Amino acid sequence: MFDGKRLEAGVLGLLTRLEVRESDADATVAALRFNLSQLPDGEFSPVDEELFTPAAHLSLDVEAPGGNPVRLFDGYVTHVRPHFERIESNCYVEILAMDSALLLAAEERVASYPDMTDAEAAEQIFGRYNIPFSSEPTAARHEADKQLLMQRGTDWDFVRRLARRNGFVCYLEPDAVSGSVTAFFKPRDVTGTPQADLSVLREDANLLWIDFQFVSSGPVRARGVAIDPIEKRLVRADGEPVLAPLGDALLDGEVESGLKSAGVKEAVTLLRDPPPLGEAIASAGAAATDRALFAVEARGELDPALYRNLLRARRPVLVKGVGRRFAGAYYVRAVRTTFEEGALRQSFVAERNATGLSGGEEFGKSAEEVPAQ
């Protein structure tokens, strides 16, 4: 829909390709390609129909065969890119759009957030745009007379920086049913109810292919030291992870043991410019350690017709049919959904901070058994 109105059938019939990319690190973006049709007066449909005005509101509902319609994208037009050739049938226009992060990235500002935590500052920022906010609390409170929290840059860059140093993700997502957009500011969801299983080499296979990579070069822990200029003392981060293992055990012991047997003393990285506040530096150290431990990566492609639903980013999923070491729970970091030539496909990037099984996995769930999320 553009500006709340469904596309007319004639315009929708010109749509040849759709792509949506969602992740926990960047804004969700969409791309649509329409064939251009020349009219008797020399204009081209749909590019000359004033549908694609700057920041026109765009929402996309996508339905996998056998599944339910899902509001996959809600945002605003950012680019209009017509392409012309000597052969009219090769002419098309591409429409690019970005979610509400576009609004937060439009203006650079200098602002302060006295006596607030990072989560409270993020809530105030999203409140400027009347975007509902869902968050978990952050530990450090930045008192005005000690460590004043300052912003210099766009709202979008600032909230993402706040999220990263707390080990959080920050993203905007429309509700799958109502379509209303909410801003999320929270840790990676590694303990929620998994999505329908991703399966290969089984009767219920829905994966076209899947690749894995286990990076065992380290580091596996982040530490830091800073001077609190107000309290006149050293503050430290020991880099203890906080996220639960998605498998048998966190990878730090396995990776560090291998490196030590090869002659390494410790697999440690140091925080760069750590915040000089006790609770803040502890959060930054834990966040950096958790990021380092997500060293097992899966990349694959699935057929939504076999999956009977759409895989979504920012949620856990169970992978089976790949052997004992790499089967189990993964956190889906990014998903790319495409529709072209009548075929709906999804590719994804998923990560985990462990190998093997935890023993609590409940394999065997299909999309029909998992409620829409």
C-alpha positions as CSV (number, residue, x, y, z in Angstrom):
1,M,0.0,0.0,0.0
2,F,1.1,3.6,-0.8
3,D,-0.1,6.3,1.7
4,G,-2.7,3.9,3.0
5,K,-4.2,2.9,-0.4
6,R,-3.9,-0.4,-2.1
7,L,-2.2,-0.3,-5.5
8,E,-4.6,-0.5,-8.4
9,A,-4.6,-3.8,-10.2
10,G,-3.1,-2.3,-13.4
11,V,-0.1,-0.9,-11.4
12,L,0.2,-4.1,-9.3
13,G,0.3,-6.1,-12.6
14,L,3.5,-4.2,-13.5
15,L,5.3,-5.4,-10.4
16,T,8.0,-7.9,-11.4
17,R,10.3,-8.1,-8.3
18,L,10.1,-7.4,-4.6
19,E,12.8,-7.6,-2.0
20,V,12.8,-6.9,1.8
21,R,15.9,-7.0,4.0
22,E,15.6,-7.1,7.7
23,S,18.3,-7.4,10.4
24,D,19.0,-6.6,14.0
25,A,21.8,-4.1,13.1
26,D,20.4,-2.0,10.3
27,A,17.2,-0.4,9.2
28,T,14.8,-2.6,7.3
29,V,14.8,-1.7,3.6
30,A,12.6,-2.7,0.6
31,A,13.0,-2.6,-3.1
32,L,10.2,-3.0,-5.7
33,R,10.6,-3.2,-9.5
34,F,7.8,-2.2,-11.9
35,N,7.8,-2.6,-15.7
36,L,7.3,0.7,-17.4
37,S,4.3,1.0,-19.7
38,Q,4.3,3.9,-22.2
39,L,0.9,5.7,-22.5
40,P,-0.4,7.4,-25.7
41,D,0.5,10.8,-24.4
42,G,4.2,9.8,-23.9
43,E,4.0,9.4,-20.1
44,F,5.1,6.2,-18.5
45,S,3.1,4.2,-16.0
46,P,3.6,4.0,-13.0
47,V,6.5,6.5,-12.7
48,D,4.4,9.4,-14.0
49,E,1.4,8.7,-11.8
50,E,2.8,10.6,-8.7
51,L,2.6,7.5,-6.6
52,F,6.2,7.5,-5.6
53,T,6.5,11.0,-4.0
54,P,9.4,11.7,-1.5
55,A,8.8,9.9,1.8
56,A,5.5,8.4,0.6
57,H,4.3,5.8,3.1
58,L,4.8,2.2,1.9
59,S,3.6,-1.0,3.6
60,L,4.0,-4.5,2.3
61,D,2.1,-7.6,3.2
62,V,3.6,-10.9,2.1
63,E,1.9,-14.3,2.3
64,A,3.8,-17.6,2.0
65,P,1.9,-20.5,0.4
66,G,0.0,-22.2,3.2
67,G,0.7,-19.4,5.6
68,N,-0.9,-16.2,6.8
69,P,-0.3,-12.7,5.5
70,V,2.5,-10.9,7.3
71,R,3.2,-7.2,7.4
72,L,6.8,-7.5,6.4
73,F,7.6,-3.9,5.8
74,D,6.4,-0.5,6.9
75,G,8.3,2.6,5.9
76,Y,8.9,5.5,3.5
77,V,10.0,5.9,-0.1
78,T,13.7,7.0,-0.3
79,H,14.7,6.5,-4.0
80,V,13.0,6.4,-7.4
81,R,15.2,4.9,-10.1
82,P,13.8,4.7,-13.7
83,H,15.7,2.7,-16.3
84,F,15.1,3.2,-20.0
85,E,16.4,1.2,-23.0
86,R,15.7,1.2,-26.8
87,I,13.4,-1.8,-26.2
88,E,10.4,-0.7,-24.2
89,S,9.8,-4.1,-22.6
90,N,13.2,-3.7,-20.9
91,C,12.3,-0.4,-19.2
92,Y,11.5,-0.4,-15.5
93,V,11.5,1.7,-12.4
94,E,12.9,0.7,-9.0
95,I,11.4,2.0,-5.8
96,L,13.5,1.9,-2.7
97,A,12.2,2.4,0.8
98,M,13.4,2.4,4.4
99,D,11.5,1.9,7.7
100,S,11.0,4.6,10.2
101,A,14.7,4.8,10.8
102,L,14.6,7.2,7.9
103,L,12.9,9.8,10.1
104,L,15.5,9.4,12.9
105,A,18.3,9.7,10.4
106,A,17.1,12.9,8.7
107,E,18.5,15.4,11.2
108,E,21.7,15.7,13.1
109,R,21.4,17.3,16.6
110,V,23.2,18.1,19.8
111,A,21.2,17.0,22.8
112,S,21.7,16.0,26.4
113,Y,19.9,13.4,28.6
114,P,20.6,14.3,32.2
115,D,20.0,11.7,34.9
116,M,18.9,9.1,32.4
117,T,19.8,5.5,31.6
118,D,20.6,4.6,28.0
119,A,17.2,2.9,27.7
120,E,15.4,6.0,29.0
121,A,17.2,8.2,26.6
122,A,16.3,5.9,23.7
123,E,12.6,6.0,24.8
124,Q,12.7,9.8,24.8
125,I,14.2,9.8,21.3
126,F,11.6,7.5,19.8
127,G,8.9,9.5,21.6
128,R,9.9,12.5,19.4
129,Y,8.4,10.6,16.5
130,N,5.4,9.1,18.4
131,I,6.7,5.6,17.9
132,P,5.7,3.1,20.5
133,F,8.7,1.8,22.5
134,S,9.5,-1.6,24.0
135,S,12.7,-2.0,26.0
136,E,14.5,-3.7,28.8
137,P,16.3,-1.5,31.4
138,T,20.0,-0.7,31.1
139,A,22.2,-0.6,34.2
140,A,24.1,2.7,34.2
141,R,22.4,6.0,35.1
142,H,24.2,9.0,33.8
143,E,23.9,11.7,36.4
144,A,24.1,15.3,35.2
145,D,26.8,16.4,37.6
146,K,29.0,13.3,36.9
147,Q,28.7,11.7,33.5
148,L,26.3,13.7,31.4
149,L,24.9,11.7,28.5
150,M,25.4,13.7,25.3
151,Q,24.3,13.1,21.7
152,R,26.1,14.6,18.7
153,G,24.7,13.2,15.5
154,T,21.4,11.7,14.2
155,D,18.9,10.1,16.5
156,W,19.3,6.8,14.6
157,D,23.1,6.6,15.0
158,F,22.8,7.6,18.6
159,V,20.2,4.9,19.7
160,R,22.2,2.3,17.8
161,R,25.4,3.3,19.7
162,L,23.5,3.1,23.0
163,A,22.2,-0.3,22.1
164,R,25.5,-1.7,21.0
165,R,27.4,-0.7,24.2
166,N,24.8,-2.4,26.3
167,G,24.7,-5.6,24.2
168,F,21.3,-4.7,22.9
169,V,19.8,-4.6,19.4
170,C,17.6,-1.7,18.2
171,Y,15.1,-2.0,15.4
172,L,11.7,-1.1,14.2
173,E,9.1,-3.7,13.3
174,P,5.5,-3.7,12.3
175,D,3.2,-6.1,14.2
176,A,2.6,-9.1,11.9
177,V,-1.2,-8.7,12.2
178,S,-2.1,-5.1,13.1
179,G,0.7,-3.5,11.1
180,S,1.4,-1.0,13.9
181,V,5.2,-0.2,14.2
182,T,7.1,-0.5,17.5
183,A,10.7,0.3,18.3
184,F,12.5,-2.4,20.2
185,F,15.6,-1.8,22.4
186,K,16.6,-5.0,24.1
187,P,19.1,-7.9,24.2
188,R,19.2,-10.5,21.4
189,D,16.2,-12.9,21.8
190,V,18.0,-16.2,22.4
191,T,15.6,-17.7,24.9
192,G,12.2,-17.1,23.2
193,T,10.0,-19.6,21.6
194,P,11.8,-20.8,18.4
195,Q,10.2,-20.3,15.0
196,A,9.3,-23.4,12.9
197,D,12.2,-25.7,12.4
198,L,14.6,-25.3,9.5
199,S,15.3,-28.7,8.1
200,V,17.5,-30.3,5.4
201,L,18.0,-34.0,4.4
202,R,14.8,-35.0,6.1
203,E,11.3,-35.8,4.8
204,D,10.1,-32.4,6.0
205,A,13.0,-30.5,4.5
206,N,12.4,-26.9,3.7
207,L,16.0,-25.7,3.2
208,L,17.4,-25.5,-0.3
209,W,20.9,-25.3,1.1
210,I,22.8,-24.3,4.3
211,D,26.4,-23.5,5.0
212,F,28.2,-23.2,8.3
213,Q,31.3,-21.4,9.5
214,F,32.9,-21.9,13.0
215,V,35.5,-19.2,13.6
216,S,37.9,-20.4,16.3
217,S,40.6,-17.8,16.1
218,G,39.3,-15.8,19.1
219,P,39.2,-13.6,21.0
220,V,36.5,-14.9,23.3
221,R,36.5,-12.3,26.0
222,A,36.7,-8.5,26.2
223,R,38.2,-6.6,29.2
224,G,38.6,-2.9,29.9
225,V,39.9,-0.4,32.4
226,A,39.1,3.3,32.7
227,I,39.5,6.1,35.2
228,D,36.3,7.6,36.7
229,P,37.3,11.3,36.9
230,I,34.6,12.1,39.5
231,E,35.3,9.2,41.9
232,K,39.0,9.3,41.2
233,R,39.2,5.5,40.8
234,L,39.8,2.8,38.3
235,V,36.7,1.0,36.9
236,R,37.1,-2.4,35.2
237,A,35.2,-4.7,33.0
238,D,36.0,-8.4,33.3
239,G,34.0,-9.4,30.2
240,E,31.7,-12.0,31.7
241,P,29.0,-13.0,29.2
242,V,25.3,-12.6,30.0
243,L,23.5,-14.3,27.1
244,A,22.5,-17.9,27.5
245,P,24.3,-20.6,25.4
246,L,22.4,-21.8,22.3
247,G,23.8,-25.3,22.7
248,D,25.8,-27.5,25.0
249,A,28.1,-24.8,26.4
250,L,29.5,-21.3,25.5
251,L,32.3,-21.4,23.0
252,D,34.9,-19.6,25.2
253,G,36.2,-22.7,26.9
254,E,36.5,-24.8,23.7
255,V,38.1,-22.0,21.6
256,E,40.5,-20.8,24.3
257,S,41.5,-24.4,25.2
258,G,42.5,-25.0,21.6
259,L,44.4,-21.7,21.4
260,K,46.2,-22.4,24.6
261,S,47.3,-25.8,23.5
262,A,48.9,-24.0,20.5
263,G,50.8,-21.6,22.8
264,V,48.4,-18.7,23.4
265,K,48.2,-17.4,26.9
266,E,44.7,-15.8,26.7
267,A,42.2,-15.0,23.9
268,V,41.3,-11.5,25.1
269,T,40.5,-8.2,23.4
270,L,40.6,-4.8,25.1
271,L,37.8,-2.3,25.0
272,R,38.5,0.8,23.0
273,D,37.6,4.1,24.8
274,P,35.5,2.4,27.5
275,P,33.0,4.5,29.4
276,P,34.5,5.7,32.7
277,L,31.6,4.6,34.8
278,G,31.5,1.3,36.8
279,E,28.1,0.0,35.6
280,A,28.6,1.3,32.1
281,I,32.0,-0.3,31.5
282,A,30.7,-3.6,32.9
283,S,27.9,-3.6,30.4
284,A,30.3,-2.7,27.6
285,G,32.6,-5.5,28.5
286,A,29.8,-8.1,28.7
287,A,28.4,-6.9,25.4
288,A,31.7,-7.2,23.6
289,T,32.3,-10.6,25.0
290,D,28.8,-11.8,23.9
291,R,29.4,-10.5,20.4
292,A,32.8,-12.4,20.2
293,L,31.2,-15.6,21.3
294,F,28.7,-15.7,18.4
295,A,31.4,-17.5,16.4
296,V,29.2,-20.1,14.6
297,E,27.4,-18.7,11.6
298,A,24.8,-20.3,9.3
299,R,23.9,-19.0,5.9
300,G,21.1,-20.6,3.9
301,E,18.1,-20.4,1.6
302,L,14.7,-21.7,2.2
303,D,11.5,-22.3,0.3
304,P,8.6,-20.6,2.1
305,A,6.1,-22.9,0.3
306,L,7.7,-25.8,2.1
307,Y,8.2,-23.9,5.3
308,R,4.6,-22.8,5.1
309,N,5.5,-19.4,6.7
310,L,8.0,-16.6,6.5
311,L,11.2,-16.8,8.6
312,R,11.8,-13.6,10.5
313,A,15.0,-12.0,11.7
314,R,15.7,-11.1,15.4
315,R,14.3,-14.4,16.7
316,P,15.6,-17.9,17.5
317,V,15.0,-20.9,15.3
318,L,15.9,-24.6,15.5
319,V,18.0,-26.2,12.7
320,K,18.0,-30.0,12.2
321,G,19.3,-32.5,9.7
322,V,22.9,-31.2,9.9
323,G,24.5,-33.6,12.4
324,R,25.1,-33.4,16.1
325,R,27.6,-30.6,16.2
326,F,25.8,-28.0,14.2
327,A,22.1,-28.9,14.8
328,G,20.2,-26.9,17.4
329,A,19.2,-23.4,18.3
330,Y,20.3,-20.3,16.3
331,Y,19.6,-16.6,16.5
332,V,18.4,-15.3,13.2
333,R,20.4,-12.1,12.6
334,A,19.2,-11.2,9.1
335,V,16.7,-12.3,6.5
336,R,16.3,-11.4,2.8
337,T,12.9,-12.1,1.3
338,T,12.5,-11.9,-2.5
339,F,9.6,-12.4,-4.9
340,E,10.5,-12.7,-8.6
341,E,9.0,-14.6,-11.5
342,G,6.3,-16.1,-9.3
343,A,8.8,-17.6,-6.8
344,L,9.0,-16.5,-3.2
345,R,12.5,-17.2,-1.6
346,Q,14.2,-16.3,1.6
347,S,17.9,-16.3,2.5
348,F,19.2,-15.8,6.0
349,V,22.1,-15.4,8.3
350,A,21.9,-17.0,11.8
351,E,24.4,-17.3,14.6
352,R,25.0,-19.1,17.8
353,N,27.5,-19.0,20.7
354,A,27.7,-22.7,21.3
355,T,27.8,-26.0,19.5
356,G,25.9,-29.2,20.1
357,L,22.5,-29.5,21.9
358,S,21.4,-28.2,25.2
359,G,18.9,-31.0,25.7
360,G,16.0,-28.7,25.9
361,E,15.3,-28.4,22.2
362,E,11.8,-29.3,21.0
363,F,12.4,-30.3,17.4
364,G,9.5,-31.1,15.1
365,K,7.6,-27.8,15.0
366,S,6.2,-26.8,11.7
367,A,4.8,-23.3,10.8
368,E,1.2,-24.6,11.4
369,E,2.1,-25.3,15.0
370,V,3.9,-22.0,15.8
371,P,1.7,-18.9,16.2
372,A,2.6,-15.9,14.0
373,Q,5.2,-13.6,15.7
